[in-house]
Amino acid sequence: MADAVIIIAVILLMVLAAKQSLKHFRGEGSCCGGGNSKASKVKMKEKILSGPILGRKTIKIDGMHCEHCVQNVMEAINQIQGVSAKVYLDTKEAVISYEKEVSDDVLRQAVENAGYKVRVIL
């Protein structure tokens, strides 16, 4: 009898964990401690470049699930000198403005070092 109760409890826990995992991977649940985009907004300071904008690039990114992920990506890109990023969770992309040329490899490395996957840089 006790064994049956333990087995039922384990099965219930597995079902709940599976449901939360599915929500997480669809971007509906909280992750990374930041909550989803509807539940919380993380305050991020925009980086202002001092020189004229020479160009823009767009990075398509996999693995962002919440505003905390957005903040991580933005902070990683904004650490690059002469580069400013705006990151959008709904489109899973970062729009990069730069005042000096920056290689795609440097941008890719910054995003991937933050724990995310770059699909393409346009």
Biopython code that builds the backbone (N, CA, C, O; Angstrom):
import numpy as np
from Bio.PDB.StructureBuilder import StructureBuilder

atoms = [
    (1, "MET", "N", (0.817, -1.201, 0.000)),
    (1, "MET", "CA", (0.000, 0.000, 0.000)),
    (1, "MET", "C", (0.861, 1.266, 0.000)),
    (1, "MET", "O", (0.597, 2.199, -0.758)),
    (2, "ALA", "N", (1.885, 1.294, 0.847)),
    (2, "ALA", "CA", (2.773, 2.458, 0.912)),
    (2, "ALA", "C", (3.516, 2.641, -0.405)),
    (2, "ALA", "O", (3.766, 3.765, -0.840)),
    (3, "ASP", "N", (3.868, 1.515, -1.036)),
    (3, "ASP", "CA", (4.558, 1.597, -2.325)),
    (3, "ASP", "C", (3.671, 2.248, -3.379)),
    (3, "ASP", "O", (4.160, 3.028, -4.196)),
    (4, "ALA", "N", (2.393, 1.945, -3.375)),
    (4, "ALA", "CA", (1.462, 2.517, -4.344)),
    (4, "ALA", "C", (1.336, 4.027, -4.152)),
    (4, "ALA", "O", (1.260, 4.773, -5.128)),
    (5, "VAL", "N", (1.315, 4.474, -2.907)),
    (5, "VAL", "CA", (1.210, 5.906, -2.613)),
    (5, "VAL", "C", (2.459, 6.638, -3.118)),
    (5, "VAL", "O", (2.358, 7.718, -3.699)),
    (6, "ILE", "N", (3.604, 6.059, -2.898)),
    (6, "ILE", "CA", (4.862, 6.663, -3.351)),
    (6, "ILE", "C", (4.894, 6.732, -4.879)),
    (6, "ILE", "O", (5.292, 7.752, -5.443)),
    (7, "ILE", "N", (4.484, 5.669, -5.542)),
    (7, "ILE", "CA", (4.473, 5.639, -7.001)),
    (7, "ILE", "C", (3.517, 6.689, -7.550)),
    (7, "ILE", "O", (3.853, 7.376, -8.514)),
    (8, "ILE", "N", (2.348, 6.827, -6.965)),
    (8, "ILE", "CA", (1.381, 7.831, -7.405)),
    (8, "ILE", "C", (1.942, 9.233, -7.200)),
    (8, "ILE", "O", (1.786, 10.091, -8.068)),
    (9, "ALA", "N", (2.588, 9.476, -6.070)),
    (9, "ALA", "CA", (3.172, 10.789, -5.794)),
    (9, "ALA", "C", (4.263, 11.117, -6.811)),
    (9, "ALA", "O", (4.345, 12.249, -7.288)),
    (10, "VAL", "N", (5.092, 10.144, -7.143)),
    (10, "VAL", "CA", (6.160, 10.358, -8.120)),
    (10, "VAL", "C", (5.576, 10.656, -9.495)),
    (10, "VAL", "O", (6.068, 11.538, -10.199)),
    (11, "ILE", "N", (4.542, 9.936, -9.880)),
    (11, "ILE", "CA", (3.896, 10.163, -11.177)),
    (11, "ILE", "C", (3.299, 11.565, -11.232)),
    (11, "ILE", "O", (3.437, 12.249, -12.246)),
    (12, "LEU", "N", (2.644, 12.002, -10.172)),
    (12, "LEU", "CA", (2.071, 13.348, -10.134)),
    (12, "LEU", "C", (3.154, 14.413, -10.266)),
    (12, "LEU", "O", (2.983, 15.385, -11.002)),
    (13, "LEU", "N", (4.250, 14.238, -9.569)),
    (13, "LEU", "CA", (5.352, 15.184, -9.667)),
    (13, "LEU", "C", (5.929, 15.229, -11.080)),
    (13, "LEU", "O", (6.277, 16.302, -11.573)),
    (14, "MET", "N", (6.030, 14.089, -11.724)),
    (14, "MET", "CA", (6.555, 14.037, -13.087)),
    (14, "MET", "C", (5.620, 14.752, -14.061)),
    (14, "MET", "O", (6.083, 15.452, -14.961)),
    (15, "VAL", "N", (4.318, 14.584, -13.889)),
    (15, "VAL", "CA", (3.343, 15.249, -14.758)),
    (15, "VAL", "C", (3.427, 16.766, -14.581)),
    (15, "VAL", "O", (3.431, 17.507, -15.564)),
    (16, "LEU", "N", (3.493, 17.227, -13.331)),
    (16, "LEU", "CA", (3.603, 18.663, -13.079)),
    (16, "LEU", "C", (4.895, 19.229, -13.658)),
    (16, "LEU", "O", (4.887, 20.313, -14.243)),
    (17, "ALA", "N", (5.993, 18.517, -13.506)),
    (17, "ALA", "CA", (7.278, 18.967, -14.041)),
    (17, "ALA", "C", (7.227, 19.040, -15.564)),
    (17, "ALA", "O", (7.758, 19.980, -16.155)),
    (18, "ALA", "N", (6.603, 18.072, -16.196)),
    (18, "ALA", "CA", (6.492, 18.061, -17.657)),
    (18, "ALA", "C", (5.661, 19.244, -18.141)),
    (18, "ALA", "O", (6.008, 19.867, -19.144)),
    (19, "LYS", "N", (4.565, 19.565, -17.442)),
    (19, "LYS", "CA", (3.727, 20.700, -17.824)),
    (19, "LYS", "C", (4.498, 22.006, -17.715)),
    (19, "LYS", "O", (4.404, 22.856, -18.601)),
    (20, "GLN", "N", (5.261, 22.176, -16.634)),
    (20, "GLN", "CA", (6.053, 23.396, -16.462)),
    (20, "GLN", "C", (7.147, 23.502, -17.514)),
    (20, "GLN", "O", (7.437, 24.592, -18.008)),
    (21, "SER", "N", (7.750, 22.376, -17.855)),
    (21, "SER", "CA", (8.795, 22.375, -18.888)),
    (21, "SER", "C", (8.223, 22.791, -20.235)),
    (21, "SER", "O", (8.848, 23.568, -20.956)),
    (22, "LEU", "N", (7.054, 22.290, -20.582)),
    (22, "LEU", "CA", (6.424, 22.673, -21.842)),
    (22, "LEU", "C", (6.120, 24.169, -21.871)),
    (22, "LEU", "O", (6.343, 24.819, -22.892)),
    (23, "LYS", "N", (5.616, 24.725, -20.769)),
    (23, "LYS", "CA", (5.350, 26.158, -20.697)),
    (23, "LYS", "C", (6.647, 26.948, -20.875)),
    (23, "LYS", "O", (6.686, 27.956, -21.580)),
    (24, "HIS", "N", (7.693, 26.473, -20.231)),
    (24, "HIS", "CA", (8.996, 27.146, -20.313)),
    (24, "HIS", "C", (9.486, 27.196, -21.756)),
    (24, "HIS", "O", (9.888, 28.257, -22.233)),
    (25, "PHE", "N", (9.459, 26.074, -22.449)),
    (25, "PHE", "CA", (9.988, 26.022, -23.803)),
    (25, "PHE", "C", (9.116, 26.744, -24.820)),
    (25, "PHE", "O", (9.585, 27.089, -25.905)),
    (26, "ARG", "N", (7.847, 26.978, -24.478)),
    (26, "ARG", "CA", (6.989, 27.793, -25.338)),
    (26, "ARG", "C", (7.111, 29.274, -24.991)),
    (26, "ARG", "O", (6.499, 30.121, -25.642)),
    (27, "GLY", "N", (7.908, 29.584, -23.956)),
    (27, "GLY", "CA", (8.089, 30.967, -23.534)),
    (27, "GLY", "C", (6.930, 31.517, -22.736)),
    (27, "GLY", "O", (6.779, 32.733, -22.626)),
    (28, "GLU", "N", (6.100, 30.639, -22.171)),
    (28, "GLU", "CA", (4.930, 31.077, -21.431)),
    (28, "GLU", "C", (5.161, 31.121, -19.931)),
    (28, "GLU", "O", (4.458, 31.841, -19.222)),
    (29, "GLY", "N", (6.100, 30.392, -19.450)),
    (29, "GLY", "CA", (6.353, 30.347, -18.019)),
    (29, "GLY", "C", (7.570, 31.165, -17.664)),
    (29, "GLY", "O", (8.290, 31.652, -18.535)),
    (30, "SER", "N", (7.789, 31.310, -16.369)),
    (30, "SER", "CA", (8.963, 32.058, -15.953)),
    (30, "SER", "C", (10.202, 31.179, -16.056)),
    (30, "SER", "O", (10.134, 29.956, -15.938)),
    (31, "CYS", "N", (11.311, 31.822, -16.275)),
    (31, "CYS", "CA", (12.583, 31.116, -16.318)),
    (31, "CYS", "C", (13.679, 32.070, -15.888)),
    (31, "CYS", "O", (13.460, 33.280, -15.840)),
    (32, "CYS", "N", (14.804, 31.568, -15.589)),
    (32, "CYS", "CA", (15.993, 32.384, -15.315)),
    (32, "CYS", "C", (15.758, 33.380, -14.192)),
    (32, "CYS", "O", (16.575, 34.280, -13.998)),
    (33, "GLY", "N", (14.669, 33.249, -13.449)),
    (33, "GLY", "CA", (14.391, 34.175, -12.368)),
    (33, "GLY", "C", (13.752, 35.480, -12.811)),
    (33, "GLY", "O", (13.539, 36.367, -11.985)),
    (34, "GLY", "N", (13.444, 35.617, -14.086)),
    (34, "GLY", "CA", (12.968, 36.902, -14.571)),
    (34, "GLY", "C", (11.493, 36.989, -14.854)),
    (34, "GLY", "O", (10.988, 38.093, -15.058)),
    (35, "GLY", "N", (10.777, 35.892, -14.876)),
    (35, "GLY", "CA", (9.364, 35.928, -15.202)),
    (35, "GLY", "C", (9.134, 36.066, -16.691)),
    (35, "GLY", "O", (10.069, 36.322, -17.450)),
    (36, "ASN", "N", (7.897, 35.896, -17.109)),
    (36, "ASN", "CA", (7.629, 36.016, -18.542)),
    (36, "ASN", "C", (7.406, 37.468, -18.919)),
    (36, "ASN", "O", (7.324, 38.338, -18.053)),
    (37, "SER", "N", (7.310, 37.721, -20.201)),
    (37, "SER", "CA", (7.239, 39.101, -20.681)),
    (37, "SER", "C", (5.973, 39.816, -20.229)),
    (37, "SER", "O", (5.973, 41.042, -20.126)),
    (38, "LYS", "N", (4.904, 39.091, -19.959)),
    (38, "LYS", "CA", (3.662, 39.726, -19.538)),
    (38, "LYS", "C", (3.659, 39.996, -18.035)),
    (38, "LYS", "O", (3.044, 40.963, -17.583)),
    (39, "ALA", "N", (4.330, 39.163, -17.265)),
    (39, "ALA", "CA", (4.263, 39.259, -15.814)),
    (39, "ALA", "C", (5.222, 40.288, -15.235)),
    (39, "ALA", "O", (4.914, 40.894, -14.209)),
    (40, "SER", "N", (6.370, 40.502, -15.859)),
    (40, "SER", "CA", (7.322, 41.443, -15.288)),
    (40, "SER", "C", (8.133, 42.110, -16.384)),
    (40, "SER", "O", (8.392, 41.535, -17.441)),
    (41, "LYS", "N", (8.516, 43.319, -16.101)),
    (41, "LYS", "CA", (9.383, 44.055, -17.014)),
    (41, "LYS", "C", (10.656, 44.391, -16.248)),
    (41, "LYS", "O", (10.620, 45.072, -15.222)),
    (42, "VAL", "N", (11.771, 43.907, -16.758)),
    (42, "VAL", "CA", (13.057, 44.199, -16.151)),
    (42, "VAL", "C", (13.493, 45.549, -16.682)),
    (42, "VAL", "O", (13.463, 45.788, -17.890)),
    (43, "LYS", "N", (13.899, 46.432, -15.783)),
    (43, "LYS", "CA", (14.338, 47.765, -16.192)),
    (43, "LYS", "C", (15.757, 47.677, -16.738)),
    (43, "LYS", "O", (16.672, 47.236, -16.043)),
    (44, "MET", "N", (15.933, 48.100, -17.986)),
    (44, "MET", "CA", (17.236, 48.061, -18.623)),
    (44, "MET", "C", (17.612, 49.456, -19.087)),
    (44, "MET", "O", (16.813, 50.162, -19.702)),
    (45, "LYS", "N", (18.838, 49.836, -18.783)),
    (45, "LYS", "CA", (19.321, 51.137, -19.199)),
    (45, "LYS", "C", (19.857, 51.037, -20.618)),
    (45, "LYS", "O", (20.687, 50.180, -20.924)),
    (46, "GLU", "N", (19.371, 51.925, -21.480)),
    (46, "GLU", "CA", (19.807, 51.927, -22.870)),
    (46, "GLU", "C", (21.204, 52.529, -22.966)),
    (46, "GLU", "O", (21.495, 53.548, -22.339)),
    (47, "LYS", "N", (22.055, 51.899, -23.745)),
    (47, "LYS", "CA", (23.408, 52.405, -23.965)),
    (47, "LYS", "C", (23.359, 53.430, -25.090)),
    (47, "LYS", "O", (22.868, 53.144, -26.182)),
    (48, "ILE", "N", (23.872, 54.628, -24.815)),
    (48, "ILE", "CA", (23.896, 55.700, -25.795)),
    (48, "ILE", "C", (25.312, 55.794, -26.368)),
    (48, "ILE", "O", (26.286, 55.908, -25.625)),
    (49, "LEU", "N", (25.410, 55.744, -27.679)),
    (49, "LEU", "CA", (26.713, 55.855, -28.333)),
    (49, "LEU", "C", (27.091, 57.326, -28.474)),
    (49, "LEU", "O", (26.226, 58.183, -28.654)),
    (50, "SER", "N", (28.385, 57.611, -28.392)),
    (50, "SER", "CA", (28.842, 59.001, -28.443)),
    (50, "SER", "C", (29.063, 59.504, -29.860)),
    (50, "SER", "O", (28.992, 60.709, -30.100)),
    (51, "GLY", "N", (29.328, 58.613, -30.797)),
    (51, "GLY", "CA", (29.601, 59.022, -32.175)),
    (51, "GLY", "C", (28.416, 58.784, -33.082)),
    (51, "GLY", "O", (27.374, 58.299, -32.642)),
    (52, "PRO", "N", (28.576, 59.126, -34.358)),
    (52, "PRO", "CA", (27.493, 58.878, -35.323)),
    (52, "PRO", "C", (27.326, 57.380, -35.592)),
    (52, "PRO", "O", (28.296, 56.622, -35.577)),
    (53, "ILE", "N", (26.102, 56.977, -35.835)),
    (53, "ILE", "CA", (25.787, 55.583, -36.126)),
    (53, "ILE", "C", (26.223, 55.274, -37.555)),
    (53, "ILE", "O", (25.761, 55.901, -38.508)),
    (54, "LEU", "N", (27.124, 54.296, -37.688)),
    (54, "LEU", "CA", (27.601, 53.898, -39.014)),
    (54, "LEU", "C", (26.695, 52.861, -39.666)),
    (54, "LEU", "O", (26.611, 52.785, -40.892)),
    (55, "GLY", "N", (26.019, 52.064, -38.845)),
    (55, "GLY", "CA", (25.164, 51.032, -39.404)),
    (55, "GLY", "C", (24.411, 50.266, -38.339)),
    (55, "GLY", "O", (24.547, 50.520, -37.142)),
    (56, "ARG", "N", (23.610, 49.317, -38.808)),
    (56, "ARG", "CA", (22.816, 48.467, -37.919)),
    (56, "ARG", "C", (22.891, 47.032, -38.407)),
    (56, "ARG", "O", (23.031, 46.766, -39.600)),
    (57, "LYS", "N", (22.794, 46.120, -37.461)),
    (57, "LYS", "CA", (22.717, 44.695, -37.763)),
    (57, "LYS", "C", (21.607, 44.110, -36.905)),
    (57, "LYS", "O", (21.313, 44.615, -35.822)),
    (58, "THR", "N", (20.996, 43.042, -37.400)),
    (58, "THR", "CA", (19.971, 42.330, -36.644)),
    (58, "THR", "C", (20.460, 40.910, -36.398)),
    (58, "THR", "O", (20.910, 40.221, -37.314)),
    (59, "ILE", "N", (20.361, 40.488, -35.141)),
    (59, "ILE", "CA", (20.767, 39.131, -34.762)),
    (59, "ILE", "C", (19.518, 38.363, -34.361)),
    (59, "ILE", "O", (18.803, 38.782, -33.451)),
    (60, "LYS", "N", (19.245, 37.251, -35.022)),
    (60, "LYS", "CA", (18.148, 36.351, -34.649)),
    (60, "LYS", "C", (18.718, 35.388, -33.606)),
    (60, "LYS", "O", (19.758, 34.768, -33.828)),
    (61, "ILE", "N", (18.024, 35.267, -32.457)),
    (61, "ILE", "CA", (18.563, 34.546, -31.310)),
    (61, "ILE", "C", (17.590, 33.475, -30.828)),
    (61, "ILE", "O", (16.391, 33.727, -30.701)),
    (62, "ASP", "N", (18.110, 32.285, -30.563)),
    (62, "ASP", "CA", (17.323, 31.212, -29.946)),
    (62, "ASP", "C", (17.683, 31.116, -28.472)),
    (62, "ASP", "O", (18.819, 31.376, -28.076)),
    (63, "GLY", "N", (16.689, 30.735, -27.660)),
    (63, "GLY", "CA", (16.946, 30.465, -26.254)),
    (63, "GLY", "C", (16.485, 31.543, -25.298)),
    (63, "GLY", "O", (16.598, 31.369, -24.085)),
    (64, "MET", "N", (15.966, 32.657, -25.807)),
    (64, "MET", "CA", (15.440, 33.695, -24.918)),
    (64, "MET", "C", (13.985, 33.362, -24.600)),
    (64, "MET", "O", (13.169, 33.155, -25.498)),
    (65, "HIS", "N", (13.677, 33.314, -23.294)),
    (65, "HIS", "CA", (12.322, 32.943, -22.879)),
    (65, "HIS", "C", (11.632, 34.012, -22.037)),
    (65, "HIS", "O", (10.417, 33.959, -21.843)),
    (66, "CYS", "N", (12.406, 34.991, -21.530)),
    (66, "CYS", "CA", (11.813, 35.960, -20.620)),
    (66, "CYS", "C", (12.586, 37.269, -20.673)),
    (66, "CYS", "O", (13.598, 37.374, -21.366)),
    (67, "GLU", "N", (12.107, 38.260, -19.943)),
    (67, "GLU", "CA", (12.764, 39.562, -19.907)),
    (67, "GLU", "C", (14.150, 39.485, -19.271)),
    (67, "GLU", "O", (15.027, 40.288, -19.588)),
    (68, "HIS", "N", (14.345, 38.533, -18.387)),
    (68, "HIS", "CA", (15.674, 38.346, -17.792)),
    (68, "HIS", "C", (16.648, 37.888, -18.879)),
    (68, "HIS", "O", (17.796, 38.332, -18.892)),
    (69, "CYS", "N", (16.225, 37.031, -19.771)),
    (69, "CYS", "CA", (17.056, 36.607, -20.905)),
    (69, "CYS", "C", (17.393, 37.804, -21.787)),
    (69, "CYS", "O", (18.530, 37.948, -22.237)),
    (70, "VAL", "N", (16.409, 38.655, -22.032)),
    (70, "VAL", "CA", (16.617, 39.857, -22.837)),
    (70, "VAL", "C", (17.699, 40.720, -22.198)),
    (70, "VAL", "O", (18.594, 41.215, -22.883)),
    (71, "GLN", "N", (17.614, 40.896, -20.890)),
    (71, "GLN", "CA", (18.599, 41.699, -20.183)),
    (71, "GLN", "C", (19.995, 41.083, -20.300)),
    (71, "GLN", "O", (20.972, 41.803, -20.506)),
    (72, "ASN", "N", (20.096, 39.768, -20.170)),
    (72, "ASN", "CA", (21.395, 39.100, -20.297)),
    (72, "ASN", "C", (22.019, 39.344, -21.668)),
    (72, "ASN", "O", (23.209, 39.643, -21.768)),
    (73, "VAL", "N", (21.217, 39.216, -22.719)),
    (73, "VAL", "CA", (21.724, 39.418, -24.078)),
    (73, "VAL", "C", (22.122, 40.881, -24.275)),
    (73, "VAL", "O", (23.184, 41.167, -24.827)),
    (74, "MET", "N", (21.274, 41.803, -23.824)),
    (74, "MET", "CA", (21.564, 43.220, -23.990)),
    (74, "MET", "C", (22.863, 43.602, -23.271)),
    (74, "MET", "O", (23.698, 44.316, -23.827)),
    (75, "GLU", "N", (23.023, 43.131, -22.058)),
    (75, "GLU", "CA", (24.234, 43.447, -21.303)),
    (75, "GLU", "C", (25.473, 42.864, -21.982)),
    (75, "GLU", "O", (26.520, 43.511, -22.019)),
    (76, "ALA", "N", (25.363, 41.661, -22.513)),
    (76, "ALA", "CA", (26.508, 41.025, -23.169)),
    (76, "ALA", "C", (26.927, 41.815, -24.410)),
    (76, "ALA", "O", (28.118, 42.040, -24.627)),
    (77, "ILE", "N", (25.966, 42.230, -25.213)),
    (77, "ILE", "CA", (26.285, 42.970, -26.438)),
    (77, "ILE", "C", (26.777, 44.382, -26.109)),
    (77, "ILE", "O", (27.713, 44.882, -26.733)),
    (78, "ASN", "N", (26.142, 45.012, -25.130)),
    (78, "ASN", "CA", (26.514, 46.386, -24.785)),
    (78, "ASN", "C", (27.902, 46.493, -24.159)),
    (78, "ASN", "O", (28.427, 47.599, -24.029)),
    (79, "GLN", "N", (28.499, 45.389, -23.775)),
    (79, "GLN", "CA", (29.868, 45.420, -23.268)),
    (79, "GLN", "C", (30.885, 45.628, -24.386)),
    (79, "GLN", "O", (32.040, 45.963, -24.122)),
    (80, "ILE", "N", (30.462, 45.432, -25.622)),
    (80, "ILE", "CA", (31.346, 45.645, -26.769)),
    (80, "ILE", "C", (31.454, 47.146, -27.011)),
    (80, "ILE", "O", (30.441, 47.834, -27.133)),
    (81, "GLN", "N", (32.671, 47.647, -27.080)),
    (81, "GLN", "CA", (32.895, 49.076, -27.284)),
    (81, "GLN", "C", (32.373, 49.517, -28.652)),
    (81, "GLN", "O", (32.624, 48.867, -29.667)),
    (82, "GLY", "N", (31.635, 50.643, -28.657)),
    (82, "GLY", "CA", (31.122, 51.203, -29.898)),
    (82, "GLY", "C", (29.856, 50.554, -30.407)),
    (82, "GLY", "O", (29.457, 50.781, -31.549)),
    (83, "VAL", "N", (29.206, 49.733, -29.560)),
    (83, "VAL", "CA", (28.015, 48.979, -29.971)),
    (83, "VAL", "C", (26.906, 49.206, -28.952)),
    (83, "VAL", "O", (27.159, 49.249, -27.747)),
    (84, "SER", "N", (25.678, 49.352, -29.441)),
    (84, "SER", "CA", (24.501, 49.459, -28.585)),
    (84, "SER", "C", (23.431, 48.504, -29.099)),
    (84, "SER", "O", (23.202, 48.402, -30.304)),
    (85, "ALA", "N", (22.780, 47.807, -28.174)),
    (85, "ALA", "CA", (21.786, 46.803, -28.561)),
    (85, "ALA", "C", (20.413, 47.122, -27.986)),
    (85, "ALA", "O", (20.282, 47.615, -26.865)),
    (86, "LYS", "N", (19.404, 46.826, -28.781)),
    (86, "LYS", "CA", (18.016, 46.773, -28.315)),
    (86, "LYS", "C", (17.567, 45.351, -28.594)),
    (86, "LYS", "O", (17.670, 44.876, -29.725)),
    (87, "VAL", "N", (17.070, 44.668, -27.574)),
    (87, "VAL", "CA", (16.724, 43.257, -27.689)),
    (87, "VAL", "C", (15.222, 43.102, -27.498)),
    (87, "VAL", "O", (14.636, 43.691, -26.589)),
    (88, "TYR", "N", (14.605, 42.302, -28.366)),
    (88, "TYR", "CA", (13.153, 42.133, -28.374)),
    (88, "TYR", "C", (12.794, 40.668, -28.165)),
    (88, "TYR", "O", (13.185, 39.804, -28.949)),
    (89, "LEU", "N", (12.052, 40.402, -27.107)),
    (89, "LEU", "CA", (11.658, 39.035, -26.788)),
    (89, "LEU", "C", (10.646, 38.498, -27.793)),
    (89, "LEU", "O", (10.746, 37.343, -28.207)),
    (90, "ASP", "N", (9.677, 39.312, -28.191)),
    (90, "ASP", "CA", (8.603, 38.819, -29.067)),
    (90, "ASP", "C", (9.112, 38.357, -30.427)),
    (90, "ASP", "O", (8.564, 37.416, -31.000)),
    (91, "THR", "N", (10.148, 39.001, -30.952)),
    (91, "THR", "CA", (10.695, 38.595, -32.247)),
    (91, "THR", "C", (11.977, 37.786, -32.104)),
    (91, "THR", "O", (12.529, 37.304, -33.092)),
    (92, "LYS", "N", (12.449, 37.640, -30.861)),
    (92, "LYS", "CA", (13.682, 36.875, -30.568)),
    (92, "LYS", "C", (14.861, 37.418, -31.364)),
    (92, "LYS", "O", (15.593, 36.670, -32.011)),
    (93, "GLU", "N", (15.029, 38.743, -31.300)),
    (93, "GLU", "CA", (16.127, 39.337, -32.042)),
    (93, "GLU", "C", (16.711, 40.530, -31.294)),
    (93, "GLU", "O", (16.079, 41.121, -30.419)),
    (94, "ALA", "N", (17.937, 40.856, -31.673)),
    (94, "ALA", "CA", (18.616, 42.041, -31.168)),
    (94, "ALA", "C", (18.949, 42.930, -32.355)),
    (94, "ALA", "O", (19.458, 42.458, -33.371)),
    (95, "VAL", "N", (18.659, 44.218, -32.221)),
    (95, "VAL", "CA", (19.018, 45.187, -33.241)),
    (95, "VAL", "C", (20.228, 45.941, -32.706)),
    (95, "VAL", "O", (20.171, 46.576, -31.653)),
    (96, "ILE", "N", (21.322, 45.856, -33.454)),
    (96, "ILE", "CA", (22.596, 46.404, -33.041)),
    (96, "ILE", "C", (22.873, 47.678, -33.832)),
    (96, "ILE", "O", (22.808, 47.684, -35.061)),
    (97, "SER", "N", (23.183, 48.753, -33.116)),
    (97, "SER", "CA", (23.670, 49.979, -33.747)),
    (97, "SER", "C", (25.154, 50.067, -33.413)),
    (97, "SER", "O", (25.570, 49.729, -32.305)),
    (98, "TYR", "N", (25.947, 50.521, -34.376)),
    (98, "TYR", "CA", (27.381, 50.610, -34.102)),
    (98, "TYR", "C", (27.962, 51.892, -34.678)),
    (98, "TYR", "O", (27.572, 52.371, -35.743)),
    (99, "GLU", "N", (28.929, 52.428, -33.910)),
    (99, "GLU", "CA", (29.608, 53.647, -34.331)),
    (99, "GLU", "C", (30.994, 53.347, -34.893)),
    (99, "GLU", "O", (31.677, 54.242, -35.391)),
    (100, "LYS", "N", (31.401, 52.090, -34.810)),
    (100, "LYS", "CA", (32.613, 51.611, -35.471)),
    (100, "LYS", "C", (32.351, 50.178, -35.907)),
    (100, "LYS", "O", (31.569, 49.466, -35.278)),
    (101, "GLU", "N", (32.995, 49.764, -36.968)),
    (101, "GLU", "CA", (32.751, 48.424, -37.514)),
    (101, "GLU", "C", (32.953, 47.357, -36.439)),
    (101, "GLU", "O", (33.900, 47.418, -35.656)),
    (102, "VAL", "N", (32.063, 46.396, -36.416)),
    (102, "VAL", "CA", (32.150, 45.269, -35.496)),
    (102, "VAL", "C", (31.882, 44.005, -36.305)),
    (102, "VAL", "O", (30.945, 43.953, -37.102)),
    (103, "SER", "N", (32.708, 42.995, -36.094)),
    (103, "SER", "CA", (32.553, 41.769, -36.888)),
    (103, "SER", "C", (31.396, 40.928, -36.353)),
    (103, "SER", "O", (31.034, 40.994, -35.179)),
    (104, "ASP", "N", (30.840, 40.146, -37.254)),
    (104, "ASP", "CA", (29.775, 39.225, -36.852)),
    (104, "ASP", "C", (30.284, 38.232, -35.820)),
    (104, "ASP", "O", (29.535, 37.831, -34.929)),
    (105, "ASP", "N", (31.548, 37.828, -35.926)),
    (105, "ASP", "CA", (32.115, 36.866, -34.966)),
    (105, "ASP", "C", (32.132, 37.424, -33.551)),
    (105, "ASP", "O", (31.862, 36.693, -32.598)),
    (106, "VAL", "N", (32.447, 38.710, -33.400)),
    (106, "VAL", "CA", (32.467, 39.342, -32.071)),
    (106, "VAL", "C", (31.051, 39.375, -31.501)),
    (106, "VAL", "O", (30.854, 39.084, -30.321)),
    (107, "LEU", "N", (30.071, 39.723, -32.322)),
    (107, "LEU", "CA", (28.675, 39.749, -31.864)),
    (107, "LEU", "C", (28.199, 38.344, -31.498)),
    (107, "LEU", "O", (27.568, 38.145, -30.460)),
    (108, "ARG", "N", (28.505, 37.377, -32.351)),
    (108, "ARG", "CA", (28.104, 35.992, -32.103)),
    (108, "ARG", "C", (28.709, 35.483, -30.792)),
    (108, "ARG", "O", (28.023, 34.841, -29.997)),
    (109, "GLN", "N", (29.975, 35.766, -30.574)),
    (109, "GLN", "CA", (30.650, 35.301, -29.367)),
    (109, "GLN", "C", (30.024, 35.919, -28.112)),
    (109, "GLN", "O", (29.860, 35.231, -27.104)),
    (110, "ALA", "N", (29.677, 37.198, -28.162)),
    (110, "ALA", "CA", (29.066, 37.857, -27.001)),
    (110, "ALA", "C", (27.732, 37.199, -26.645)),
    (110, "ALA", "O", (27.464, 36.925, -25.475)),
    (111, "VAL", "N", (26.900, 36.948, -27.653)),
    (111, "VAL", "CA", (25.588, 36.336, -27.412)),
    (111, "VAL", "C", (25.746, 34.899, -26.915)),
    (111, "VAL", "O", (25.079, 34.493, -25.963)),
    (112, "GLU", "N", (26.614, 34.143, -27.550)),
    (112, "GLU", "CA", (26.779, 32.742, -27.169)),
    (112, "GLU", "C", (27.474, 32.590, -25.818)),
    (112, "GLU", "O", (27.203, 31.629, -25.098)),
    (113, "ASN", "N", (28.358, 33.513, -25.460)),
    (113, "ASN", "CA", (28.965, 33.483, -24.128)),
    (113, "ASN", "C", (27.942, 33.781, -23.037)),
    (113, "ASN", "O", (28.113, 33.378, -21.886)),
    (114, "ALA", "N", (26.881, 34.488, -23.408)),
    (114, "ALA", "CA", (25.796, 34.768, -22.462)),
    (114, "ALA", "C", (24.850, 33.566, -22.330)),
    (114, "ALA", "O", (23.964, 33.569, -21.476)),
    (115, "GLY", "N", (25.034, 32.539, -23.174)),
    (115, "GLY", "CA", (24.245, 31.319, -23.043)),
    (115, "GLY", "C", (23.133, 31.145, -24.061)),
    (115, "GLY", "O", (22.240, 30.323, -23.859)),
    (116, "TYR", "N", (23.167, 31.897, -25.144)),
    (116, "TYR", "CA", (22.109, 31.836, -26.147)),
    (116, "TYR", "C", (22.687, 31.444, -27.497)),
    (116, "TYR", "O", (23.904, 31.466, -27.685)),
    (117, "LYS", "N", (21.830, 31.090, -28.429)),
    (117, "LYS", "CA", (22.258, 30.594, -29.742)),
    (117, "LYS", "C", (21.920, 31.623, -30.814)),
    (117, "LYS", "O", (20.779, 32.073, -30.920)),
    (118, "VAL", "N", (22.912, 31.984, -31.596)),
    (118, "VAL", "CA", (22.695, 32.904, -32.714)),
    (118, "VAL", "C", (22.275, 32.076, -33.926)),
    (118, "VAL", "O", (22.994, 31.169, -34.346)),
    (119, "ARG", "N", (21.124, 32.390, -34.479)),
    (119, "ARG", "CA", (20.672, 31.719, -35.709)),
    (119, "ARG", "C", (21.274, 32.365, -36.926)),
    (119, "ARG", "O", (21.831, 31.689, -37.791)),
    (120, "VAL", "N", (21.162, 33.696, -36.994)),
    (120, "VAL", "CA", (21.671, 34.412, -38.162)),
    (120, "VAL", "C", (21.921, 35.863, -37.781)),
    (120, "VAL", "O", (21.259, 36.415, -36.902)),
    (121, "ILE", "N", (22.891, 36.468, -38.460)),
    (121, "ILE", "CA", (23.150, 37.895, -38.311)),
    (121, "ILE", "C", (22.923, 38.539, -39.668)),
    (121, "ILE", "O", (23.554, 38.171, -40.658)),
    (122, "LEU", "N", (22.030, 39.489, -39.698)),
    (122, "LEU", "CA", (21.660, 40.177, -40.941)),
    (122, "LEU", "C", (22.215, 41.591, -40.956)),
    (122, "LEU", "O", (22.008, 42.326, -41.921)),
]
sb = StructureBuilder()
sb.init_structure("model")
sb.init_model(0)
sb.init_chain("A")
sb.init_seg("    ")
for serial, (resi, resn, name, xyz) in enumerate(atoms, 1):
    if name == "N":
        sb.init_residue(resn, " ", resi, " ")
    sb.init_atom(name, np.array(xyz, "f"), 0.0, 1.0, " ", f" {name:<3s}", serial, name[0])
structure = sb.get_structure()
